[in-house]
Amino acid sequence: MFLNKYFLLSFGQVIIYQLNLAWSTNFLYFFKFFSINDYS
């Protein structure tokens, strides 16, 4: 039971980390995209 709870907790943290990483890269990508649009 304890192992299962610990596994779920770490799994949730990994998902949150992945989501934050994806959001950060998307934000940088859009920022770059809009910067390029401003220059043209």
Wavefront OBJ file of the C-alpha trace (Angstrom):
o trace
v 0.000 0.000 0.000
v 2.772 2.440 0.971
v 4.775 1.518 -2.141
v 1.739 2.077 -4.349
v 1.092 5.507 -2.794
v 4.747 6.488 -3.197
v 4.715 5.325 -6.821
v 1.618 7.394 -7.608
v 3.146 10.447 -5.923
v 6.385 10.224 -7.917
v 4.431 9.495 -11.100
v 2.331 12.638 -10.554
v 5.468 14.709 -9.994
v 6.954 13.403 -13.253
v 3.774 14.351 -15.140
v 3.803 17.839 -13.592
v 7.481 18.224 -14.498
v 6.809 17.120 -18.087
v 3.881 19.560 -18.375
v 6.000 22.432 -17.056
v 8.759 21.529 -19.502
v 6.323 21.404 -22.427
v 4.762 24.734 -21.400
v 8.190 26.376 -21.139
v 9.321 25.157 -24.564
v 6.012 26.167 -26.157
v 6.266 29.610 -24.568
v 9.816 30.058 -25.900
v 8.732 28.833 -29.340
v 5.819 31.274 -29.512
v 7.991 34.090 -28.197
v 10.552 33.382 -30.942
v 7.778 33.141 -33.533
v 6.286 36.514 -32.564
v 9.732 38.111 -32.459
v 10.373 36.934 -36.032
v 6.995 38.312 -37.070
v 7.844 41.680 -35.547
v 11.055 41.919 -37.535
v 9.486 41.104 -40.902
l 1 2 3 4 5 6 7 8 9 10 11 12 13 14 15 16 17 18 19 20 21 22 23 24 25 26 27 28 29 30 31 32 33 34 35 36 37 38 39 40
